[in-house]
Amino acid sequence: MNTLKNSLRLFCFLAFTSLGFGQNTVGWTLVWADEFTQADGSSPNSTKWAYDIGTSSGGWGNNELEYYTSRTNNVRIENGQLVIEARQENYLGSSYTSARLKTQGKVSWAYGRIEARIKVPRGQGIWPAFWMLGTNITSVGWPTCGEIDVMENIGKEPALVHGTVHGPGYSGGSGIGASYSLPGTGAFADDFHIFAVEWTTNRIKWFVDGLQYFSVNPASLPGGASWVYTQPQFVLLNLAVGGNWPGFPDGTTTFPQRMLVDYVRVYAPTNLPACGTNLLSNPGLESGGLANWSAYGAGFNTLLENISHVPVHDGTNVFKVFGQFNGIANISGIFQDVPAVAAQSFAANGWVITPTEDSIAGANTAWIEVTFRDASTNTLALFRSTAVSTNSAVGVWLNLAITNQLNPTTFVAIGSVTNLVAPAGTAFARFQVTFRQPQSAAGAALFDDLKFSLAGSEDIPVPASIRKAGASLNLFFPTYLGLAYQVRFKDDLSDPNWQTLANLTGNGTEQITSDVSGTARRFFQVTRICN
């Protein structure tokens, strides 16, 4: 729901998942939640939520009709749920009242998965929304702060929800987004549904009840437009009445209308891949299908699939592979060769899922591997990931890291490794995806976002901001859960050396280094420490 909301949809900087209702928390750690467990009739937790009050300018920029309040008439806890209630009543010059909650000034996040389980109301002119805004809105304004609409619904479209991002050059009616249509003949107001986004540095993905229906990345923006989703954002929940997009209540609209929120949860990723530069071309299979990859197998069983037919980890495409069904043991997959020399150290990983509707069966297995080869293509060293099999979780994206060394002749395990070191005589490395079918069992594996990088990569800069608090200057920056960060300073930019101010571990939210002012501290840098 955009702040000056001309209506439509778009988004900003995070990543997360949920419990229940077919959701999955594999690979995610809960870092913040409100389960709304207070006593019936009480106000929401004031340590977590603040309110927007009034009508703002031009009905919040959208010609909305409601007056937002913090009264329990409009916002309260009932039966373990947050109730946002729109009422038709004369109140301070407005004909309707409702509520708009926000975590602004309480907590914000950069990257992650943010989700809520919500039952929307129904009716002409009714507009519920679950969305986010950049914390820098007070300094740069909207839409430069960026907006991510996780879910919007308008009463005249009972079976449709929208996900959108708004930023400079693509806001209001020009926001970039998509809609999701509820299967069957029901309406979203009939039951609770889980709405979520997963937000990383360069992509945002939208989900309804665990199904991804849209994603956006910098390439999705109009030419010259900025990807502004690199700052922390706060969450908003509101129920609007009327506006340019939904239209206005009519004789069919009944009041009061209630938006029910069972929970809001925020997750941080726990199994991030290595942070070095990817040496693979077309690692996400988004550029020309299987371009830059060589396929091996029977042909029909190694193919590119897209989001219309199968789940994807990121973007719109995945690599699908299954057995050849030729009656004998067989392997199939894709590979790509990368230049390498002796003593170089690498890291490798990739994402795989065995889909619910076509899960791996029998003795079938799938994995990724790296071999170092000489100029005659002879294998000098072999490293593999754990194999996906019938014992693996179904319908869940798993990150396979290559950490096992095997004898390249006997395939017997030698031991575990941290990095993949190229032996003497190496001319190139081969990154390979493999599916093995010993007999004729069914099932497939889907691979996405494959990565092969040099170990010991340079540290990654992190966007940060300084805010004044009384006589102190505090440094704010977003973090991933469990990753190492360092705050540095210098007095003169011509000085090539930075001094360390603080070392810390990310907690998945925006973190603060308090009172950074001091002698010789004129310039600051925050970095994520790699490898």
RODO-2510 file (C-alpha; in nm, 4 decimals, decimal comma):
residues 531
     n   res          X          Y          Z
     1     m     0,0000     0,0000     0,0000
     2     n     0,1934     0,3035    -0,1062
     3     t     0,2279     0,5941     0,1287
     4     l     0,0842     0,8418    -0,1135
     5     k    -0,0845     0,5455    -0,2612
     6     n    -0,2133     0,5937    -0,6130
     7     s    -0,2885     0,2230    -0,5884
     8     l    -0,1132    -0,0737    -0,7451
     9     r     0,1871    -0,2623    -0,6209
    10     l     0,5784    -0,3039    -0,5576
    11     f     0,8999    -0,3341    -0,3063
    12     c     1,2776    -0,3106    -0,0758
    13     f     1,5870    -0,5025     0,1464
    14     l     1,5360    -0,8540     0,3624
    15     a     1,4535    -1,2606     0,3666
    16     f     1,2215    -1,5207     0,5912
    17     t     0,9515    -1,8186     0,6325
    18     s     0,6614    -1,9472     0,8475
    19     l     0,5183    -2,2166     1,0646
    20     g     0,2058    -2,4064     0,9764
    21     f    -0,0369    -2,3832     0,6850
    22     g     0,2010    -2,5651     0,4555
    23     q     0,4833    -2,3219     0,5305
    24     n     0,8394    -2,4295     0,5908
    25     t     1,1178    -2,2917     0,8108
    26     v     1,4042    -2,5055     0,6821
    27     g     1,6935    -2,2653     0,6248
    28     w     1,5375    -1,9835     0,8271
    29     t     1,5575    -1,8662     1,1870
    30     l     1,2826    -1,6683     1,3553
    31     v     1,4179    -1,3294     1,4675
    32     w     1,0981    -1,1396     1,5527
    33     a     0,7282    -1,2179     1,5890
    34     d     0,4008    -1,1008     1,7336
    35     e     0,1535    -1,3824     1,8015
    36     f    -0,1007    -1,1397     1,9579
    37     t    -0,1467    -1,3398     2,2776
    38     q    -0,2511    -1,0508     2,5031
    39     a    -0,5824    -1,0379     2,6878
    40     d    -0,8999    -0,9875     2,4865
    41     g    -0,9869    -0,6221     2,4437
    42     s    -0,6329    -0,4988     2,5050
    43     s    -0,4283    -0,2837     2,2706
    44     p    -0,1413    -0,4354     2,0692
    45     n     0,2014    -0,4561     2,2344
    46     s     0,3308    -0,0982     2,2520
    47     t     0,6935    -0,2161     2,2447
    48     k     0,6313    -0,3585     1,8970
    49     w     0,3716    -0,1329     1,7351
    50     a     0,3110     0,2380     1,6826
    51     y     0,0199     0,4056     1,4984
    52     d    -0,0449     0,6485     1,2193
    53     i    -0,3215     0,8837     1,3332
    54     g    -0,5611     1,0999     1,1320
    55     t    -0,6308     1,1463     0,7618
    56     s    -0,2932     1,2820     0,6438
    57     s    -0,2826     1,4899     0,3270
    58     g    -0,5455     1,4068     0,0676
    59     g    -0,6658     1,0963     0,2461
    60     w    -0,3137     0,9505     0,2744
    61     g    -0,2481     1,0621    -0,0826
    62     n    -0,5113     0,8229    -0,2153
    63     n    -0,8417     0,9998    -0,1376
    64     e    -0,9135     0,7503     0,1394
    65     l    -1,2127     0,8278     0,3628
    66     e    -1,1118     0,6868     0,7022
    67     y    -0,9688     0,8568     1,0099
    68     y    -0,7017     0,6316     1,1643
    69     t    -0,7118     0,6014     1,5440
    70     s    -0,5446     0,3986     1,8185
    71     r    -0,8763     0,3354     2,0000
    72     t    -0,9653    -0,0216     2,0906
    73     n    -1,2858     0,0389     1,8922
    74     n    -1,0595     0,0203     1,5865
    75     v    -0,7635    -0,1935     1,6942
    76     r    -0,7470    -0,4581     1,9666
    77     i    -0,6654    -0,8182     2,0542
    78     e    -0,9399    -1,0837     2,0414
    79     n    -0,9040    -1,4625     2,0597
    80     g    -0,5289    -1,4479     2,0050
    81     q    -0,5634    -1,2333     1,6935
    82     l    -0,5123    -0,8704     1,6025
    83     v    -0,8393    -0,7078     1,4979
    84     i    -0,8307    -0,3976     1,2784
    85     e    -1,1886    -0,2742     1,2513
    86     a    -1,3231    -0,0168     1,0057
    87     r    -1,6386     0,1525     1,1325
    88     q    -1,8921     0,3865     0,9740
    89     e    -1,9244     0,6723     1,2213
    90     n    -1,8778     1,0481     1,2369
    91     y    -1,5400     1,1146     1,3951
    92     l    -1,3428     1,4405     1,3838
    93     g    -1,4834     1,5346     1,0452
    94     s    -1,4599     1,1888     0,8851
    95     s    -1,7388     0,9407     0,8114
    96     y    -1,5286     0,6319     0,8808
    97     t    -1,2648     0,5204     1,1324
    98     s    -1,0043     0,2452     1,1167
    99     a    -0,6431     0,1747     1,2231
   100     r    -0,2952     0,1661     1,0718
   101     l    -0,0187    -0,0033     1,2735
   102     k     0,3546     0,0152     1,2058
   103     t     0,6826    -0,1013     1,3576
   104     q     0,8484     0,2310     1,2685
   105     g     1,0718     0,3438     1,5536
   106     k     1,0408     0,0007     1,7181
   107     v     1,2117    -0,2491     1,4875
   108     s     1,3113    -0,2770     1,1221
   109     w     1,4854    -0,5300     0,8995
   110     a     1,7042    -0,5531     0,5937
   111     y     1,6687    -0,8809     0,4034
   112     g     1,4771    -1,1847     0,5214
   113     r     1,1364    -1,3459     0,5014
   114     i     0,8428    -1,1463     0,6381
   115     e     0,5064    -1,3120     0,6616
   116     a     0,1668    -1,2768     0,8221
   117     r    -0,1388    -1,5007     0,8484
   118     i    -0,4352    -1,2803     0,7651
   119     k    -0,8078    -1,3051     0,7042
   120     v    -0,9143    -1,0077     0,4957
   121     p    -1,2598    -0,8450     0,5048
   122     r    -1,4863    -0,8120     0,2017
   123     g    -1,6931    -0,5394     0,0413
   124     q    -1,6846    -0,2615    -0,2149
   125     g    -1,4407     0,0153    -0,1174
   126     i    -1,2574    -0,1930     0,1460
   127     w    -0,8767    -0,2034     0,1179
   128     p    -0,6653    -0,4188     0,3583
   129     a    -0,2857    -0,4135     0,3249
   130     f     0,0301    -0,5711     0,4690
   131     w     0,3343    -0,3751     0,3509
   132     m     0,6728    -0,2161     0,4255
   133     l     0,8485     0,1195     0,3933
   134     g     1,2160     0,2182     0,4124
   135     t     1,3230     0,3612     0,7465
   136     n     1,4832     0,6527     0,5623
   137     i     1,1410     0,7849     0,4568
   138     t     1,1764     1,0721     0,7045
   139     s     1,4915     1,1961     0,5283
   140     v     1,4448     1,1063     0,1591
   141     g     1,0660     1,0836     0,1365
   142     w     0,8444     0,8510    -0,0630
   143     p     0,8967     0,6804    -0,3062
   144     t     1,2766     0,7180    -0,2797
   145     c     1,2646     0,5246     0,0487
   146     g     1,1172     0,2270    -0,1349
   147     e     0,7969     0,0416    -0,0601
   148     i     0,7227    -0,3309    -0,0614
   149     d     0,3561    -0,4290    -0,0701
   150     v     0,3449    -0,7844     0,0620
   151     m    -0,0317    -0,8104     0,0196
   152     e    -0,3104    -0,5796    -0,0920
   153     n    -0,6702    -0,6703    -0,1628
   154     i    -0,9592    -0,4540    -0,2783
   155     g    -1,3176    -0,5479    -0,2060
   156     k    -1,4320    -0,5596    -0,5660
   157     e    -1,1725    -0,8345    -0,6318
   158     p    -1,2528    -1,0935    -0,3617
   159     a    -1,0336    -1,3707    -0,5091
   160     l    -0,7310    -1,1564    -0,5997
   161     v    -0,4360    -1,0196    -0,4008
   162     h    -0,1514    -0,8034    -0,5255
   163     g     0,2227    -0,7781    -0,4527
   164     t     0,4131    -0,4681    -0,5633
   165     v     0,7217    -0,2505    -0,5238
   166     h     0,7299     0,1289    -0,5500
   167     g     1,0455     0,3342    -0,5941
   168     p     1,1712     0,6460    -0,7726
   169     g     1,0455     0,6330    -1,1312
   170     y     0,8094     0,3417    -1,0721
   171     s     0,5551     0,4394    -0,8087
   172     g     0,1792     0,4694    -0,7724
   173     g     0,0082     0,3410    -1,0848
   174     s     0,3509     0,2649    -1,2339
   175     g     0,4529     0,0359    -0,9496
   176     i     0,5991    -0,2998    -1,0518
   177     g     0,3924    -0,5932    -0,9352
   178     a     0,1717    -0,8918    -1,0038
   179     s    -0,1497    -1,0455    -0,8748
   180     y    -0,2370    -1,3907    -0,7416
   181     s    -0,5762    -1,5469    -0,8046
   182     l    -0,7175    -1,7836    -0,5430
   183     p    -0,7840    -2,1267    -0,6977
   184     g    -1,1445    -2,2441    -0,7091
   185     t    -1,4515    -2,0341    -0,6462
   186     g    -1,3819    -1,9039    -0,2960
   187     a    -1,2773    -1,5598    -0,1706
   188     f    -0,9781    -1,4593     0,0413
   189     a    -1,2263    -1,3361     0,3030
   190     d    -1,3502    -1,6920     0,3587
   191     d    -1,0436    -1,8026     0,5566
   192     f    -0,6945    -1,7153     0,6773
   193     h    -0,4070    -1,7165     0,4279
   194     i    -0,0321    -1,6715     0,4674
   195     f     0,1210    -1,3823     0,2746
   196     a     0,4995    -1,3468     0,2578
   197     v     0,7971    -1,1943     0,0814
   198     e     1,1551    -1,3164     0,0727
   199     w     1,3977    -1,0305     0,0261
   200     t     1,7675    -1,0537    -0,0627
   201     t     2,0179    -0,7973    -0,1853
   202     n     1,8991    -0,8120    -0,5465
   203     r     1,5643    -0,9914    -0,5548
   204     i     1,2243    -0,9927    -0,3846
   205     k     0,9840    -1,2875    -0,4116
   206     w     0,6125    -1,3017    -0,3229
   207     f     0,4242    -1,6003    -0,1799
   208     v     0,0648    -1,6934    -0,0958
   209     d     0,0240    -2,0031     0,1227
   210     g     0,3772    -2,1126     0,0363
   211     l     0,3397    -2,0744    -0,3416
   212     q     0,5654    -1,8225    -0,5142
   213     y     0,3810    -1,6180    -0,7748
   214     f     0,6109    -1,3239    -0,8521
   215     s     0,9655    -1,1932    -0,8200
   216     v     1,1433    -0,8702    -0,9064
   217     n     1,5112    -0,7762    -0,9386
   218     p     1,7055    -0,4703    -1,0601
   219     a     1,6613    -0,5812    -1,4218
   220     s     1,2833    -0,5581    -1,3729
   221     l     1,2987    -0,1815    -1,3219
   222     p     1,2528     0,0830    -1,5929
   223     g     1,5733     0,1993    -1,7610
   224     g     1,7744     0,4241    -1,5311
   225     a     1,5563     0,3516    -1,2251
   226     s     1,7241     0,2811    -0,8918
   227     w     1,7006    -0,0396    -0,6888
   228     v     1,6411     0,1229    -0,3499
   229     y     1,5866    -0,1944    -0,1490
   230     t     1,9192    -0,1765     0,0326
   231     q     1,7966    -0,0065     0,3484
   232     p     1,6059    -0,1466     0,6459
   233     q     1,2276    -0,1331     0,6278
   234     f     0,9483    -0,1357     0,8822
   235     v     0,6167    -0,3223     0,8609
   236     l     0,2667    -0,1738     0,8311
   237     l    -0,0802    -0,3287     0,8687
   238     n    -0,3893    -0,1254     0,7874
   239     l    -0,7483    -0,1337     0,6684
   240     a    -0,8437     0,1591     0,4454
   241     v    -1,1913     0,2694     0,3391
   242     g    -1,2254     0,4081    -0,0125
   243     g    -0,9544     0,5504    -0,2345
   244     n    -0,8606     0,5993    -0,5970
   245     w    -0,7834     0,2334    -0,6548
   246     p    -1,0543     0,0394    -0,4669
   247     g    -1,3263     0,2963    -0,5238
   248     f    -1,5698     0,3942    -0,2508
   249     p    -1,8252     0,2106    -0,0374
   250     d    -2,1727     0,1815    -0,1862
   251     g    -2,5093     0,0427    -0,0839
   252     t    -2,3715    -0,3132    -0,0831
   253     t    -2,0945    -0,2369     0,1684
   254     t    -2,1682    -0,3324     0,5286
   255     f    -1,9937    -0,2119     0,8453
   256     p    -1,8074    -0,2816     1,0631
   257     q    -1,5414    -0,4561     0,8523
   258     r    -1,2616    -0,6537     1,0197
   259     m    -0,9120    -0,7482     0,9129
   260     l    -0,7864    -1,0337     1,1349
   261     v    -0,4138    -1,1030     1,1787
   262     d    -0,3156    -1,4307     1,3438
   263     y     0,0554    -1,3495     1,3550
   264     v     0,3393    -1,1528     1,1976
   265     r     0,6777    -1,3301     1,1767
   266     v     1,0180    -1,2281     1,0506
   267     y     1,2895    -1,4797     0,9640
   268     a     1,6563    -1,4470     0,8751
   269     p     1,8381    -1,6973     0,6513
   270     t     2,0612    -1,9509     0,8252
   271     n     2,2315    -2,1212     0,5302
   272     l     2,3598    -1,8423     0,3094
   273     p     2,5960    -1,9501     0,0307
   274     a     2,9560    -1,8347     0,0149
   275     c     2,9935    -1,4643    -0,0521
   276     g     3,2639    -1,4787    -0,3213
   277     t     3,2093    -1,3796    -0,6849
   278     n     3,0369    -1,6570    -0,8799
   279     l     3,2635    -1,7987    -1,1516
   280     l     2,9790    -1,9830    -1,3258
   281     s     2,8033    -1,8328    -1,6262
   282     n     2,4232    -1,8398    -1,6146
   283     p     2,4220    -1,9950    -1,2639
   284     g     2,0503    -1,9275    -1,2125
   285     l     1,9500    -2,0487    -1,5613
   286     e     1,7919    -1,7117    -1,6363
   287     s     2,0051    -1,6245    -1,9412
   288     g     1,9116    -1,8165    -2,2537
   289     g     1,7902    -2,1320    -2,0850
   290     l     2,0764    -2,3817    -2,0516
   291     a     2,3210    -2,1459    -2,2236
   292     n     2,6825    -2,2015    -2,1070
   293     w     2,5887    -2,5465    -1,9710
   294     s     2,6515    -2,8839    -2,1388
   295     a     2,3820    -3,1470    -2,0856
   296     y     2,4436    -3,5223    -2,0720
   297     g     2,1909    -3,8058    -2,0548
   298     a     1,9073    -3,9148    -2,2831
   299     g     1,8105    -3,5634    -2,3899
   300     f     1,4445    -3,5804    -2,2935
   301     n     1,5286    -3,5991    -1,9230
   302     t     1,7472    -3,2861    -1,8891
   303     l     1,5428    -2,9748    -1,9423
   304     l     1,4722    -2,6184    -1,8419
   305     e     1,1509    -2,5657    -1,6460
   306     n     0,9858    -2,2425    -1,5312
   307     i     0,7799    -2,1033    -1,2492
   308     s     0,4531    -2,1777    -1,4316
   309     h     0,5052    -2,5522    -1,3841
   310     v     0,7448    -2,6111    -1,0952
   311     p     0,8767    -2,4342    -0,7835
   312     v     1,1835    -2,2139    -0,8343
   313     h     1,4373    -2,0954    -0,5803
   314     d     1,4944    -1,7598    -0,7458
   315     g     1,4004    -1,5948    -1,0731
   316     t     1,1732    -1,7841    -1,3133
   317     n     1,3722    -2,0911    -1,4295
   318     v     1,5213    -2,4123    -1,2873
   319     f     1,7051    -2,7150    -1,4258
   320     k     1,4979    -3,0339    -1,4056
   321     v     1,6543    -3,3785    -1,4314
   322     f     1,5261    -3,7338    -1,3872
   323     g     1,6245    -4,0863    -1,4905
   324     q     1,6555    -4,2212    -1,8442
   325     f     1,4330    -4,5272    -1,7780
   326     n     1,6539    -4,7452    -1,9970
   327     g     1,6577    -5,0469    -1,7661
   328     i     2,0197    -5,0045    -1,6544
   329     a     2,2004    -4,7755    -1,4111
   330     n     2,2391    -4,4314    -1,5675
   331     i     2,3429    -4,0757    -1,4838
   332     s     2,2234    -3,7465    -1,6325
   333     g     2,2770    -3,3773    -1,5685
   334     i     2,4642    -3,0664    -1,6779
   335     f     2,8188    -2,9384    -1,6343
   336     q     3,0290    -2,6278    -1,6916
   337     d     3,4074    -2,5911    -1,7108
   338     v     3,5895    -2,3043    -1,5372
   339     p     3,9612    -2,2131    -1,5672
   340     a     4,1667    -2,3115    -1,2614
   341     v     4,5315    -2,3628    -1,1683
   342     a     4,7122    -2,5613    -0,9024
   343     a     4,6850    -2,4427    -0,5401
   344     q     4,3791    -2,2255    -0,6010
   345     s     4,1132    -2,2687    -0,3324
   346     f     3,7409    -2,2710    -0,4129
   347     a     3,3981    -2,3032    -0,2504
   348     a     3,0903    -2,4479    -0,4208
   349     n     2,7221    -2,4926    -0,3466
   350     g     2,3782    -2,4944    -0,5057
   351     w     2,0076    -2,5268    -0,4320
   352     v     1,8002    -2,8387    -0,4953
   353     i     1,4444    -2,9507    -0,4328
   354     t     1,2722    -3,2820    -0,4915
   355     p     0,9199    -3,1616    -0,5745
   356     t     0,6180    -3,2882    -0,3832
   357     e     0,4353    -3,3979    -0,6969
   358     d     0,7397    -3,5831    -0,8392
   359     s     0,9627    -3,6696    -0,5451
   360     i     1,2680    -3,8937    -0,5750
   361     a     1,1798    -4,2618    -0,5350
   362     g     1,3627    -4,5923    -0,4992
   363     a     1,7415    -4,5729    -0,4919
   364     n     1,7604    -4,2570    -0,7041
   365     t     2,0000    -3,9859    -0,5842
   366     a     2,1108    -3,6410    -0,7000
   367     w     2,4069    -3,4224    -0,6063
   368     i     2,6515    -3,1567    -0,7251
   369     e     3,0239    -3,2108    -0,7612
   370     v     3,3473    -3,0415    -0,8653
   371     t     3,6343    -3,2202    -1,0357
   372     f     3,9758    -3,0732    -1,1067
   373     r     4,1152    -3,1956    -1,4401
   374     d     4,4352    -3,1773    -1,6390
   375     a     4,4703    -3,0564    -1,9976
   376     s     4,3731    -3,4049    -2,1222
   377     t     4,0521    -3,3920    -1,9101
   378     n     4,1803    -3,6609    -1,6713
   379     t     4,0262    -3,6249    -1,3249
   380     l     4,2835    -3,5299    -1,0609
   381     a     4,0526    -3,4648    -0,7640
   382     l     3,6819    -3,5151    -0,6894
   383     f     3,4622    -3,3274    -0,4407
   384     r     3,0883    -3,3870    -0,3837
   385     s     2,7964    -3,2563    -0,1849
   386     t     2,5631    -3,4694     0,0212
   387     a     2,3222    -3,6566    -0,2067
   388     v     1,9491    -3,5907    -0,2181
   389     s     1,7528    -3,9162    -0,1831
   390     t     1,4275    -4,0612    -0,0523
   391     n     1,5535    -3,9681     0,2962
   392     s     1,5615    -3,5967     0,2085
   393     a     1,2862    -3,3473     0,2858
   394     v     1,0305    -3,3233     0,0051
   395     g     0,9072    -2,9904    -0,1307
   396     v     1,1827    -2,7962     0,0473
   397     w     1,4709    -2,6053    -0,1121
   398     l     1,7971    -2,7401     0,0313
   399     n     2,1399    -2,5788     0,0040
   400     l     2,3987    -2,8370    -0,1000
   401     a     2,7531    -2,7356    -0,0095
   402     i     3,0374    -2,9364    -0,1620
   403     t     3,2398    -3,0421     0,1426
   404     n     3,3276    -3,4101     0,0801
   405     q     3,6410    -3,5328    -0,0978
   406     l     3,6303    -3,8704    -0,2743
   407     n     3,8889    -4,0866    -0,4457
   408     p     3,8356    -4,0034    -0,8157
   409     t     3,8967    -4,3656    -0,9187
   410     t     3,7169    -4,5696    -0,6503
   411     f     3,4688    -4,2989    -0,5348
   412     v     3,5492    -4,3925    -0,1744
   413     a     3,5218    -4,1011     0,0696
   414     i     3,8544    -3,9504     0,1765
   415     g     3,7173    -3,6955     0,4243
   416     s     3,5504    -3,3592     0,4778
   417     v     3,7013    -3,0331     0,3548
   418     t     3,6341    -2,6634     0,4034
   419     n     3,7681    -2,5490     0,0664
   420     l     3,8264    -2,7287    -0,2628
   421     v     4,1986    -2,7035    -0,3419
   422     a     4,3166    -2,7617    -0,6988
   423     p     4,6006    -3,0185    -0,7102
   424     a     4,9193    -3,0019    -0,9173
   425     g     4,8569    -3,0325    -1,2894
   426     t     4,5129    -2,8676    -1,2811
   427     a     4,4067    -2,7009    -1,6068
   428     f     4,0394    -2,6429    -1,5290
   429     a     3,7586    -2,7249    -1,2859
   430     r     3,4305    -2,8891    -1,3840
   431     f     3,1139    -2,8006    -1,1890
   432     q     2,8587    -3,0770    -1,2432
   433     v     2,4973    -3,1564    -1,1533
   434     t     2,4249    -3,5304    -1,1428
   435     f     2,1110    -3,7449    -1,1154
   436     r     2,1663    -4,1213    -1,0756
   437     q     1,8950    -4,3778    -1,1535
   438     p     2,0196    -4,7301    -1,0627
   439     q     1,7021    -4,9019    -1,1833
   440     s     1,3735    -4,7538    -1,3069
   441     a     1,2343    -4,5640    -1,0093
   442     a     1,0508    -4,2377    -1,0727
   443     g     1,1080    -3,8900    -0,9350
   444     a     1,2984    -3,5765    -1,0294
   445     a     1,5288    -3,3119    -0,8844
   446     l     1,5212    -2,9396    -0,9583
   447     f     1,8425    -2,7328    -0,9335
   448     d     1,8790    -2,3540    -0,9133
   449     d     2,1275    -2,0815    -0,8141
   450     l     2,4471    -2,2829    -0,8517
   451     k     2,7705    -2,1258    -0,7274
   452     f     3,1438    -2,1812    -0,7694
   453     s     3,3727    -1,9144    -0,6237
   454     l     3,7269    -1,8516    -0,5121
   455     a     3,7710    -1,8881    -0,1374
   456     g     3,9077    -1,5957     0,0592
   457     s     3,7026    -1,3408    -0,1314
   458     e     3,7139    -0,9731    -0,0447
   459     d     3,4866    -0,8435     0,2265
   460     i     3,1472    -0,7104     0,1200
   461     p     3,0565    -0,3465     0,1984
   462     v     2,7313    -0,2958     0,3887
   463     p     2,5120     0,0156     0,3503
   464     a     2,5020     0,2140     0,6743
   465     s     2,3638     0,5402     0,8060
   466     i     2,4531     0,7695     1,0956
   467     r     2,1791     0,9228     1,3077
   468     k     2,2111     1,1751     1,5856
   469     a     2,0767     1,0874     1,9297
   470     g     2,1284     1,3817     2,1626
   471     a     2,5016     1,4482     2,1741
   472     s     2,5842     1,1034     2,0322
   473     l     2,6170     0,9729     1,6779
   474     n     2,4885     0,6183     1,6282
   475     l     2,5696     0,3951     1,3305
   476     f     2,2888     0,1777     1,1872
   477     f     2,3275    -0,1079     0,9369
   478     p     2,1408    -0,4247     0,8287
   479     t     2,2788    -0,7706     0,9103
   480     y     2,2277    -1,1368     0,8245
   481     l     2,1863    -1,3768     1,1135
   482     g     2,5098    -1,5363     1,2308
   483     l     2,7462    -1,3651     0,9844
   484     a     3,0522    -1,1652     1,0873
   485     y     3,0649    -0,7852     1,0507
   486     q     3,3303    -0,5248     1,1218
   487     v     3,2868    -0,1503     1,1825
   488     r     3,5899     0,0539     1,0734
   489     f     3,6920     0,4207     1,0782
   490     k     3,9583     0,6632     0,9575
   491     d     4,0256     1,0363     0,9839
   492     d     4,1581     1,0943     0,6308
   493     l     4,0221     0,9339     0,3133
   494     s     4,3699     0,9461     0,1578
   495     d     4,4890     0,7086     0,4305
   496     p     4,4760     0,3556     0,2784
   497     n     4,4241     0,1908     0,6175
   498     w     4,1054     0,1543     0,8193
   499     q     4,1056     0,1087     1,1966
   500     t     3,8694    -0,1389     1,3624
   501     l     3,6028     0,0075     1,5886
   502     a     3,3934    -0,3042     1,6524
   503     n     3,3513    -0,6688     1,5515
   504     l     3,0098    -0,8254     1,5844
   505     t     2,7838    -1,1086     1,4720
   506     g     2,4679    -1,0296     1,2766
   507     n     2,1300    -1,0930     1,4375
   508     g     1,9152    -1,0738     1,1228
   509     t     1,7879    -0,7215     1,1908
   510     e     1,9180    -0,3663     1,1802
   511     q     2,2019    -0,3290     1,4314
   512     i     2,3400    -0,0239     1,6043
   513     t     2,6908     0,0758     1,7042
   514     s     2,6309     0,3458     1,9636
   515     d     2,8214     0,6730     1,9986
   516     v     3,0767     0,6358     1,7188
   517     s     3,1924     0,9960     1,7512
   518     g     3,5458     1,0499     1,8737
   519     t     3,8934     1,1720     1,7843
   520     a     4,0084     1,0718     1,4326
   521     r     3,6680     0,9263     1,3489
   522     r     3,5453     1,1228     1,0488
   523     f     3,4762     0,8386     0,8048
   524     f     3,3138     0,5029     0,8707
   525     q     3,2834     0,1715     0,6879
   526     v     3,0849    -0,1433     0,7681
   527     t     3,1827    -0,4703     0,5992
   528     r     3,0576    -0,8262     0,6008
   529     i     3,3591    -1,0495     0,6619
   530     c     3,3827    -1,3295     0,4061
   531     n     3,5255    -1,6782     0,4468
***
